[in-house]
Amino acid sequence: MAATTHTVTNQVPPLVGYDVFAADRALTEAVERHLEPGILDEARGELGALGLSAGSAQAQEWGAQANENPPKLRTHDRYGHRVDEVDFHPAWHRLLGHAVTAGLTDAWGRQGGHVRRAAGFLVWTQAEAGHGCPLSMTHAAVPALRTDPALAAEWEPLLTSHVYEEGLRPASQKAGVLFGMGMTEKQGGTDVRSNTTRAEPLAGDGEYLLTGHKWFCSAPMSDGFLVLAQAPGGLSCFLVPRVLPDGARNVFAIQRLKDKLGNRSNASSEVEFDGTWARRVGEEGRGVRTIIEMVAATRLDCVVGSAALMRQAVAQAIHHSAYRSAFGGLLIEKPLMRNVLADLALESEAATTLALRLAAAYDADTEEERAFLRIAVPAAKYWVTKRCAAVVGEALECLGGNGYVEESGMPRLLREAPLNSIWEGSGNVQALDVLRALQREPGALNAFLTEVGKARGTDHRLDRAIKDLLTELADLDAVEARARRLVERMALVLQGSLLLRWAPPEVADAFCASRLGGDWGSAFGTLPHSLDLATVVERARAQER
């Protein structure tokens, strides 16, 4: 029966039907900054098309469906035969297929590939973040496989393909494949050197049989996995295909899927190996060194993924405030709400700017840039992923009770927000990784200081922060207990330097005043009132078509 008691007003229209890429000025400017002119128009066209898809009602519906219908494990078929398959909702396959077709597993072999892929990953995962896991693992497997030229020649064209083919078949019968990874075990977690999975050599060169388990194995319906196991020569890296070349299923017993806080669309599994065929990647005893480039690449994706979550949360908060009226005017015009929105926008732009700078360093691939990445990736991963949950939580609050309702999409963002700070090494692991780089690789610190020094002299607050940081770095005695403090400062100084070089003055001024100058409270919305906050907010607003 139709309600006739009153007319409903002051409801916010959904943020839909817009170009997610074009609406993000921080991202579009970063792409223009880091790509060569000869490929810029092509990249803009690709990213614009992807942005329109990500902002469409169809993609948003796919995201909702994939999370409302999480994957289901089928260990056996109707006759009792072991099958170990995971069934996904069709929306998952549509999301994943669209991403692969857009080149989100193809970065290593094309000009500007890492910047183009990072920008696309940031755009597309705003529609749904869970399917970013197999995209990330597939992309990141390439440098590990390149330690074995024969394996790289066989698998890399399939990993970087723009063709998505679901279903388990021999890789030779597919036009494109996906990869997962299995490192951690029940007894060790992050301490992978305590792994107990055994690798027994076979007569064939580089062939082994694995016996053991993996406590977290990502994307279990992938075509292949990079895993760690104890060979006679020590901890080594192996490629485990789901289907053997003759079409037989490899031994890959999925025990259960993880019941996770968020990331509901994505299957994370526990698996057992019992005579599982594998091919060694790299040298025996050098497993961590072999797989570490894969880990570094996925850590960068954690930064990019967190930047995507922040961007979508901030876009939703500003959109809501631009339409919702309270106490005699639009929320976006209220000085206090504007302060909150500007504060959130600063965090989002700083994350995006840093993520794309790291992607550009991968494209440059010089000795200095590789040294810079060695220290900047774990520092960025530590800080940006930690800021994500705080940003999304505050953005949700901007919508009030409406933001706490599932239909708004904000709860899904909030559940997803802590994930990237945990995957590929939690905060302490990242901080300790920065310390190792400081203590063992002087070139990494030199490259970092060279980067932040490019903005030296442009803002007294950055100059003071650099000076204080150098004082901290001069004393590395008993540094582990203060490692988080040190890495936080390094990340903030790096973000401040990048914004001073590339962001509008209003953004850089507000960031330096709050994050570096100390004129900031303990919650968002405590920026100095004298700043040009309206300009900061308007820059971050996503305009619909």
Phi, psi and omega in degrees: 000133181291137177282136181235009186286330184194167176259127181277129178229178173062033173259142185273129176291153180293149176277094187210157179073040180224164180271105183299327179286306184296332182283351183255095186292325178298320181287314181298321179292324178294319178297315178298325182289320191260352180257146177293146182304328184294337181246359187294315182297318179298316180296317178302317180297315179297313184289327176295317178296319179293323179296320177295322177294316182296327181271002184280159176297327181296312180295321178296324177291319176303316180299316179295316181295319181296330180272331177282342180234075186294163182297152181235136181272132170242104181282328184226156173272185186294340182262003179092004178281141180288126179239327177050063178238153178242126179264131179246152174295148179307330180297325178299314181293326178292318178297312183293319179297319179297320181294314180296316179300328180279000176086023184279006167243011186238097180231328195284339188246008181233154184298130182065022188298323183287321177294316181297317181291317180299317179296317178295320178298318180294323180287306191288324182288354171291337176286323180190126189270333189299321182285358174294338182299302179296329175298315182294314181296320180296313177301316188282344181290338187302308182297328177293315181293334181292350173290345176236100185304325181293316178295319180298319180296326181282318191258328188301317178300329179282323179293325183264007180296154175260021180244127177257124177232112177281166178099151183265114176214164174305140183303329181295342181261008182241152178270350178197148182227165175238152180237152171237188182213143175225107180243311190278151179231167186304316189276349187235327185061236182296333180282076187291341179290348175269009179302144181245355177302129185263145175236113182257123184295145172255178181292326180293144182299119177079007182262141183217164167244130183258141174225123181155209185212166171226124184286325174231114174236118187279150171047065190293348176266015177288167182277336180205163183219143169261125183226162176251141178206160182273108174268171177306329181268007179116185183297125187227164180258140182224150172259122179248110176278147175289324180238132181283161183305331181277003178096351179285148177286132173290157178286111186209079188274108178279115184279320177190165172260145180288137174266097193261160175304309179226205178056037191291333183287339187262139179268120170246133194231165167250130184230154176241138174252134179214086188075038182278125181288139181212157176244129181292141175244118183080192184275153172298140179082358181243033185297316181295317180296324180292316187273351188295329178291328174295317180298317180299318180293322179288330175296320176298322177294331174297321177294312181297317180297321177293321176299323179294315179298317179297315182299315181294320179296317180292319178300318179294319181295316180292319178301313179300315184291335180284343182246337186270129179257145175202141176054041171092009179186172178294143180302321184296340180270351180282128184306321183289316177295322178299323178296316178298311183297319179296318179299315177296319180297322177300315181296319180294313181294321178298321179293315180296315181298317180292317181300316181288330175295320178293320177298321179295327177295323175297319180294321181295317174053042173263167180299319180293320180291324176296322177294320177299315180298327183302328181254330184283327181294307178295327177294316179293319179299318178301308192278311185297317182293329177287326179289338186300309183298320179295318180295312183296320179298318179290322179296320177300319181296331178298334178272356180064215180300330178300326180287340181274356182265137185305323184299338179287340184085345183291321177301323178295320176297319182292320178294328180283334192302321181285349191300310187293341175282346181259313182298146179060034176101118181286186189304314181297322179298317179295317180298318179293327177294321175297317179299319179299319179295319179297320187275332187249341186229085181304329180297331180293314178295319179300318179294320178297312181294326176297319180295308182291334180289346180294341178253005183296138181092354181266343180206128185294333180287322175295316180302317178294320180295321177295318179299315179295322179295318179297325176296317178298318184288339181288343182235096181258014174289137180049040187283338186301321183294337179248021184296320180296317178300316181295312183293323175301314180296321179297316180296317180293319178297319179295315178298316179299318179298315181295318180293322178296327180281327194233338183272162174300152182305324181297321180289311182297320180298314181295321179294313182294321180297321185270303187283330182251328184270350177082004179271071190200145178270197182264002178226160175295150181092018182241030176289154175303134186290343183281352182284161178276078186284328181299319180294321178298316181293314182298324178298325184273355184287135176270115181268128177288162178289000000 
